[in-house]
Amino acid sequence: MTVHVGVIGGGQLARMMIAPAVELGIDLRVLAEDHGMSAQLAATAVGDYRDLDTVRAFVRDVDVVTFDHEHVPQDVLRALVADGVEVHPGPDALQFAQDKLVMRARLAELGVPQPDWAAVSDAEQLQRFIDDHGGGAVVKTPRGGYDGKGVRVVRAGDEASDWFAGLTEGESLLAEELVSFTRELAQQIARRPGGEMVAYPVVETVQRDGVCAEVIAPAPGTSARLVQVAEQIGRTIAEGVGVTGMLAVELFETDDERILVNELAMRPHNSGHWSQDGAVTGQFEQHLRAVADLPLGRTEPRAAWTVMVNILGGPKDGTLEDRFSQAMTEHPEAKIHTYGKAPRPGRKVGHVNVAGSDLDDVVYIARAAAAQFL
C-alpha cells in the first residue's frame, strides 16, 4: 500500500524529498508556509504551521508527519501525538534541536564531548563566563538561530546587552567557550523508529560568514580513530535522544585533537547534500525510508571524493535559469540542484555536486560550476 508522508514546511529540503518519494512510491504532501515556495510541486496545503487547527487539517490524510525545519511549536507536536498521529522525529527528540540549552544539558547527561557552556541571564553572568574562559565566548540565542543568525563572538558581557534586554523572566542565553578548532566536520546518522541505524562518512564543512559554503566527503586526512569517534558520537546522540529520520551532528575538530559537538539538526541537512549524487543512498531518500519505517539504504560513497558547493545569492543579473546552459556545457560532470528561489544576497538558492577520483580536480570543477550561477 502507498505510504502517505506529510512534510511540514515548504523549503528546499522538502523540495528535494519529492524525487526520491516518487521513486519509492511514496505519496508526499507538503504544508507550505506560503504560495510559490521551493516545494510547491508537492504543496497540498498552505498555512501556518504554528496553528494547531491548520496542522490537524493537513495531517488528516497522511500516515506519518515529518519536517522541513525544526520550528513547529511543542504544543502543536504534542497535540498531534495525543491525536495518535505518527510524528518523526517526535517532540521528545525534536526539543533538542529546537532549544540549544536543552540540547547542551542532554548532551552532558549522555557524556558526549562538547564545549564548556553555561546558561547566562545577564551581562554580569556572561562576563564571569568570559573571564573564566580566556577572555572570550560565543553567545547564542537558544531558539530560532540558523546560518550564523543568533550567534555572536563577544569579549565583554555588555556586548549582548540587547539580547539580554529582550529576555523574559526565567529565560537565558547560551554562553559557550570560544573553541580553537582546525576545521568543522559533520556526522550524519539515519535511525528508524525501532532503533536500526546507519552512519554516513564523516565530512568536512567549510563555513563562510556563518553559512555552509562547501562540503568535502569524506573528510580528507581523517584517521581511523577520528572516523570511529565521530560515528560513535552520532550513534550515541541518535539513540540517547530517540531521533527518527536523519540526524546531522555538527562537530569541531580542535587543535588539541578533540572532537566536540557544535549543533544538531533532526532532518536532512546542508552537510548531507553531497549524498544525493555521491552516496549509494542519498539523505533525502534515507530520511523518507526512516520516517516511513522502511529498511534503510547503504551509505557508502560512490566515488573516492564528492564535493558540494552552495550557490549563495545567485546571479546579480538575470535568473538562475539563464545560467544553466553554459554551466552544463562547461562542466558536464557537475550535478546542479536549484531551489526555485529568487536570487538574494547570501541566500542559499542551490548547490552543485561533483564526484571523482582526484580531490583537487573535484574541488576545482565544483567551484567553477557553482560560480556560473553568480
NUTI-748438 format. One line per 2 residues: number of its first residue (from 1); their letters; for each residue x, y, z of C-alpha. Coordinates in nm, 2 decimals, always signed. Layout:
N
NUM	a	X/Y/Z | ...
This chain:
374
1	mt	+0.00/+0.00/+0.00 | +0.11/+0.36/-0.07
3	vh	+0.26/+0.54/+0.23 | +0.14/+0.90/+0.26
5	vg	+0.41/+1.12/+0.42 | +0.33/+1.47/+0.52
7	vi	+0.61/+1.73/+0.54 | +0.56/+2.04/+0.74
9	gg	+0.75/+2.33/+0.58 | +0.78/+2.41/+0.21
11	gq	+1.15/+2.49/+0.18 | +1.43/+2.34/-0.03
13	la	+1.46/+2.03/+0.20 | +1.10/+1.94/+0.13
15	rm	+1.16/+2.01/-0.24 | +1.45/+1.76/-0.25
17	mi	+1.24/+1.49/-0.09 | +1.00/+1.50/-0.39
19	ap	+1.21/+1.30/-0.64 | +1.30/+1.01/-0.40
21	av	+0.94/+1.00/-0.28 | +0.83/+0.94/-0.64
23	el	+1.10/+0.67/-0.69 | +0.99/+0.50/-0.37
25	gi	+0.62/+0.51/-0.45 | +0.56/+0.74/-0.15
27	dl	+0.28/+1.00/-0.17 | +0.45/+1.31/-0.05
29	rv	+0.23/+1.60/+0.07 | +0.36/+1.94/+0.19
31	la	+0.22/+2.21/+0.42 | +0.39/+2.52/+0.28
33	ed	+0.41/+2.85/+0.47 | +0.32/+3.04/+0.16
35	hg	+0.24/+3.01/-0.21 | +0.53/+2.97/-0.45
37	ms	+0.78/+2.82/-0.21 | +1.05/+2.58/-0.31
39	aq	+0.84/+2.26/-0.26 | +0.53/+2.40/-0.44
41	la	+0.53/+2.09/-0.66 | +0.41/+1.88/-0.37
43	at	+0.23/+2.15/-0.17 | -0.12/+2.02/-0.09
45	av	-0.19/+2.29/+0.17 | -0.07/+2.64/+0.25
47	gd	-0.09/+2.77/+0.61 | +0.06/+2.85/+0.94
49	yr	+0.25/+2.55/+1.10 | +0.21/+2.72/+1.44
51	dl	-0.17/+2.69/+1.42 | -0.30/+2.36/+1.55
53	dt	-0.62/+2.35/+1.35 | -0.43/+2.41/+1.03
55	vr	-0.18/+2.14/+1.11 | -0.46/+1.90/+1.22
57	af	-0.64/+1.95/+0.89 | -0.32/+1.88/+0.69
59	vr	-0.23/+1.56/+0.87 | -0.58/+1.41/+0.85
61	dv	-0.49/+1.20/+0.54 | -0.13/+1.12/+0.60
63	dv	+0.03/+0.82/+0.76 | +0.34/+0.99/+0.91
65	vt	+0.44/+1.35/+0.96 | +0.80/+1.48/+0.92
67	fd	+0.96/+1.82/+0.88 | +1.15/+2.06/+0.66
69	he	+1.26/+2.26/+0.97 | +1.26/+2.24/+1.35
71	hv	+1.03/+2.53/+1.42 | +0.69/+2.37/+1.48
73	pq	+0.59/+2.45/+1.84 | +0.60/+2.18/+2.10
75	dv	+0.23/+2.22/+2.19 | +0.13/+2.15/+1.83
77	lr	+0.36/+1.85/+1.81 | +0.24/+1.70/+2.14
79	al	-0.12/+1.76/+2.04 | -0.06/+1.56/+1.72
81	va	+0.10/+1.27/+1.92 | -0.20/+1.28/+2.15
83	dg	-0.43/+1.25/+1.85 | -0.25/+0.93/+1.75
85	ve	-0.05/+1.08/+1.46 | +0.29/+0.93/+1.38
87	vh	+0.54/+1.21/+1.41 | +0.90/+1.16/+1.32
89	pg	+1.11/+1.29/+1.48 | +0.87/+1.32/+1.77
91	pd	+0.85/+1.62/+2.01 | +1.07/+1.44/+2.28
93	al	+1.35/+1.43/+2.03 | +1.29/+1.75/+1.84
95	qf	+1.31/+1.96/+2.15 | +1.69/+1.91/+2.15
97	aq	+1.71/+2.07/+1.80 | +1.47/+2.35/+1.90
99	dk	+1.64/+2.47/+2.21 | +2.02/+2.48/+2.24
101	lv	+2.02/+2.50/+2.62 | +1.81/+2.19/+2.64
103	mr	+2.04/+2.02/+2.39 | +2.35/+2.11/+2.59
105	ar	+2.20/+1.97/+2.91 | +2.11/+1.64/+2.74
107	la	+2.45/+1.60/+2.57 | +2.61/+1.65/+2.91
109	el	+2.38/+1.37/+3.05 | +2.49/+1.15/+2.76
111	gv	+2.86/+1.22/+2.83 | +2.91/+1.35/+2.48
113	pq	+3.21/+1.58/+2.43 | +3.11/+1.94/+2.38
115	pd	+3.24/+2.29/+2.45 | +3.22/+2.42/+2.81
117	wa	+2.89/+2.61/+2.84 | +2.65/+2.79/+3.07
119	av	+2.31/+2.95/+3.08 | +2.35/+3.32/+3.14
121	sd	+2.07/+3.57/+3.21 | +2.25/+3.90/+3.24
123	ae	+2.58/+4.08/+3.14 | +2.74/+4.01/+3.48
125	ql	+2.70/+3.63/+3.44 | +2.83/+3.65/+3.09
127	qr	+3.13/+3.85/+3.20 | +3.22/+3.59/+3.46
129	fi	+3.20/+3.32/+3.20 | +3.42/+3.52/+2.97
131	dd	+3.67/+3.58/+3.25 | +3.68/+3.21/+3.32
133	hg	+3.73/+3.11/+2.96 | +4.03/+3.31/+2.84
135	gg	+3.86/+3.65/+2.77 | +3.61/+3.54/+2.50
137	av	+3.29/+3.34/+2.44 | +3.03/+3.26/+2.19
139	vk	+2.68/+3.37/+2.28 | +2.38/+3.21/+2.12
141	tp	+2.00/+3.27/+2.14 | +1.87/+2.92/+2.24
143	rg	+1.59/+2.92/+1.99 | +1.55/+3.01/+1.63
145	gy	+1.91/+3.08/+1.51 | +2.05/+2.93/+1.19
147	dg	+2.31/+3.01/+0.93 | +2.50/+3.23/+1.17
149	kg	+2.20/+3.42/+1.29 | +2.15/+3.43/+1.67
151	vr	+2.53/+3.38/+1.72 | +2.79/+3.63/+1.84
153	vv	+3.15/+3.62/+1.95 | +3.19/+3.85/+2.24
155	ra	+3.48/+3.98/+2.46 | +3.27/+4.16/+2.72
157	gd	+2.94/+4.09/+2.89 | +2.77/+4.40/+2.77
159	ea	+2.82/+4.31/+2.41 | +2.50/+4.10/+2.44
161	sd	+2.30/+4.37/+2.63 | +2.04/+4.40/+2.36
163	wf	+1.97/+4.03/+2.37 | +1.95/+4.03/+2.75
165	ag	+1.70/+4.32/+2.73 | +1.48/+4.10/+2.51
167	lt	+1.46/+3.81/+2.76 | +1.15/+3.74/+2.96
169	eg	+1.16/+3.62/+3.32 | +1.32/+3.28/+3.35
171	es	+1.49/+3.30/+3.01 | +1.86/+3.28/+2.94
173	ll	+2.11/+3.29/+2.66 | +2.37/+3.02/+2.59
175	ae	+2.73/+3.10/+2.65 | +3.00/+2.86/+2.51
177	el	+3.37/+2.85/+2.52 | +3.54/+3.00/+2.22
179	vs	+3.68/+2.68/+2.07 | +4.01/+2.68/+1.89
181	ft	+3.94/+2.44/+1.61 | +4.13/+2.34/+1.30
183	re	+3.82/+2.26/+1.09 | +3.45/+2.18/+1.11
185	la	+3.31/+1.83/+1.05 | +2.96/+1.68/+1.03
187	qq	+2.84/+1.33/+1.10 | +2.50/+1.20/+0.98
189	ia	+2.30/+0.92/+1.12 | +1.97/+0.77/+1.00
191	rr	+1.75/+0.59/+1.25 | +1.43/+0.40/+1.22
193	pg	+1.16/+0.40/+1.49 | +1.26/+0.06/+1.60
195	ge	+1.62/+0.17/+1.66 | +1.80/+0.05/+1.34
197	mv	+2.08/+0.29/+1.25 | +2.32/+0.36/+0.97
199	ay	+2.60/+0.61/+0.95 | +2.73/+0.82/+0.67
201	pv	+3.10/+0.90/+0.63 | +3.21/+1.20/+0.84
203	ve	+3.25/+1.51/+0.61 | +3.44/+1.84/+0.63
205	tv	+3.23/+2.15/+0.61 | +3.36/+2.50/+0.52
207	qr	+3.17/+2.79/+0.66 | +3.17/+3.15/+0.53
209	dg	+3.00/+3.43/+0.72 | +2.83/+3.16/+0.93
211	vc	+2.68/+2.98/+0.63 | +2.79/+2.64/+0.49
213	ae	+2.97/+2.71/+0.17 | +3.14/+2.38/+0.08
215	vi	+3.14/+2.01/+0.19 | +3.40/+1.76/+0.12
217	ap	+3.30/+1.39/+0.15 | +3.46/+1.20/+0.31
219	ap	+3.66/+1.45/+0.52 | +4.02/+1.44/+0.40
221	gt	+4.31/+1.35/+0.62 | +4.09/+1.17/+0.88
223	sa	+4.24/+0.90/+1.09 | +4.06/+0.57/+1.16
225	rl	+4.03/+0.69/+1.52 | +3.85/+1.02/+1.42
227	vq	+3.61/+0.83/+1.19 | +3.53/+0.59/+1.48
229	va	+3.49/+0.87/+1.74 | +3.26/+1.08/+1.51
231	eq	+3.04/+0.79/+1.43 | +3.01/+0.68/+1.79
233	ig	+2.92/+1.04/+1.89 | +2.65/+1.04/+1.63
235	rt	+2.51/+0.70/+1.73 | +2.51/+0.79/+2.10
237	ia	+2.32/+1.11/+2.03 | +2.07/+0.94/+1.80
239	eg	+2.00/+0.67/+2.05 | +2.01/+0.90/+2.35
241	vg	+1.76/+1.15/+2.22 | +1.54/+0.89/+2.04
243	vt	+1.56/+1.07/+1.70 | +1.38/+0.91/+1.40
245	gm	+1.48/+1.01/+1.04 | +1.81/+1.19/+0.96
247	la	+2.03/+1.34/+1.23 | +2.31/+1.57/+1.15
249	ve	+2.57/+1.64/+1.42 | +2.79/+1.94/+1.35
251	lf	+3.14/+1.89/+1.50 | +3.46/+2.09/+1.58
253	et	+3.80/+1.92/+1.54 | +4.02/+2.11/+1.78
255	dd	+4.38/+2.19/+1.76 | +4.44/+1.97/+2.06
257	er	+4.28/+1.68/+1.88 | +3.94/+1.68/+2.05
259	il	+3.61/+1.62/+1.87 | +3.33/+1.84/+2.01
261	vn	+2.96/+1.87/+1.93 | +2.86/+2.21/+1.80
263	el	+2.49/+2.18/+1.70 | +2.23/+1.92/+1.60
265	am	+1.97/+1.91/+1.31 | +1.70/+1.64/+1.30
267	rp	+1.62/+1.64/+0.93 | +1.82/+1.63/+0.61
269	hn	+2.10/+1.89/+0.64 | +2.32/+2.10/+0.42
271	sg	+2.62/+1.89/+0.52 | +2.45/+1.59/+0.36
273	hw	+2.36/+1.73/+0.02 | +2.67/+1.56/-0.13
275	sq	+2.50/+1.23/-0.07 | +2.23/+1.30/-0.34
277	dg	+2.49/+1.22/-0.61 | +2.78/+1.08/-0.40
279	av	+2.64/+0.80/-0.18 | +2.46/+0.48/-0.25
281	tg	+2.15/+0.62/-0.07 | +2.11/+1.00/-0.06
283	qf	+2.00/+1.17/+0.26 | +1.65/+1.26/+0.13
285	eq	+1.57/+0.91/+0.03 | +1.71/+0.79/+0.35
287	hl	+1.50/+1.03/+0.56 | +1.19/+0.91/+0.39
289	ra	+1.28/+0.54/+0.44 | +1.35/+0.61/+0.81
291	va	+1.03/+0.81/+0.89 | +0.82/+0.56/+0.70
293	dl	+0.99/+0.27/+0.89 | +1.13/+0.12/+0.57
295	pl	+1.46/-0.07/+0.55 | +1.75/+0.18/+0.54
297	gr	+1.98/+0.21/+0.24 | +2.35/+0.17/+0.23
299	te	+2.56/+0.48/+0.28 | +2.89/+0.41/+0.11
301	pr	+3.04/+0.68/-0.12 | +3.00/+0.61/-0.49
303	aa	+3.34/+0.78/-0.57 | +3.66/+0.85/-0.38
305	wt	+3.55/+1.21/-0.34 | +3.24/+1.42/-0.36
307	vm	+3.24/+1.79/-0.32 | +2.93/+2.01/-0.26
309	vn	+2.94/+2.38/-0.33 | +2.65/+2.60/-0.23
311	il	+2.52/+2.86/-0.47 | +2.48/+3.16/-0.24
313	gg	+2.29/+3.47/-0.36 | +2.25/+3.38/-0.72
315	pk	+2.33/+3.59/-1.03 | +2.34/+3.97/-0.99
317	dg	+2.18/+4.00/-1.34 | +1.92/+3.77/-1.48
319	tl	+1.79/+3.44/-1.34 | +1.94/+3.11/-1.24
321	ed	+1.77/+2.95/-1.54 | +1.97/+3.18/-1.77
323	rf	+2.29/+3.02/-1.65 | +2.21/+2.65/-1.68
325	sq	+2.31/+2.60/-2.05 | +2.66/+2.74/-2.01
327	am	+2.72/+2.57/-1.68 | +2.61/+2.23/-1.82
329	te	+2.83/+2.29/-2.13 | +3.14/+2.38/-1.95
331	hp	+3.10/+2.13/-1.66 | +2.92/+1.82/-1.78
333	ea	+3.04/+1.63/-1.47 | +2.85/+1.86/-1.23
335	ki	+2.51/+1.78/-1.09 | +2.32/+2.10/-1.04
337	ht	+2.04/+2.14/-0.79 | +1.84/+2.46/-0.76
339	yg	+1.57/+2.55/-0.51 | +1.32/+2.76/-0.71
341	ka	+1.41/+3.07/-0.51 | +1.47/+3.42/-0.63
343	pr	+1.83/+3.55/-0.60 | +1.91/+3.75/-0.29
345	pg	+2.25/+3.83/-0.13 | +2.36/+3.55/+0.10
347	rk	+2.06/+3.33/+0.02 | +2.10/+2.96/-0.05
349	vg	+1.95/+2.92/-0.39 | +2.11/+2.59/-0.50
351	hv	+2.41/+2.37/-0.49 | +2.64/+2.18/-0.71
353	nv	+2.78/+1.83/-0.65 | +3.08/+1.68/-0.83
355	ag	+3.23/+1.34/-0.77 | +3.56/+1.19/-0.89
357	sd	+3.89/+1.03/-0.80 | +4.11/+1.33/-0.77
359	ld	+4.02/+1.57/-0.49 | +4.19/+1.88/-0.64
361	dv	+4.00/+1.83/-0.97 | +3.67/+1.77/-0.80
363	vy	+3.70/+2.08/-0.59 | +3.80/+2.30/-0.89
365	ia	+3.51/+2.17/-1.10 | +3.25/+2.21/-0.83
367	ra	+3.36/+2.57/-0.75 | +3.38/+2.66/-1.12
369	aa	+3.03/+2.52/-1.19 | +2.88/+2.69/-0.89
371	aq	+3.04/+3.02/-1.00 | +2.85/+3.01/-1.33
373	fl	+2.54/+3.10/-1.13 | +2.68/+3.40/-0.95
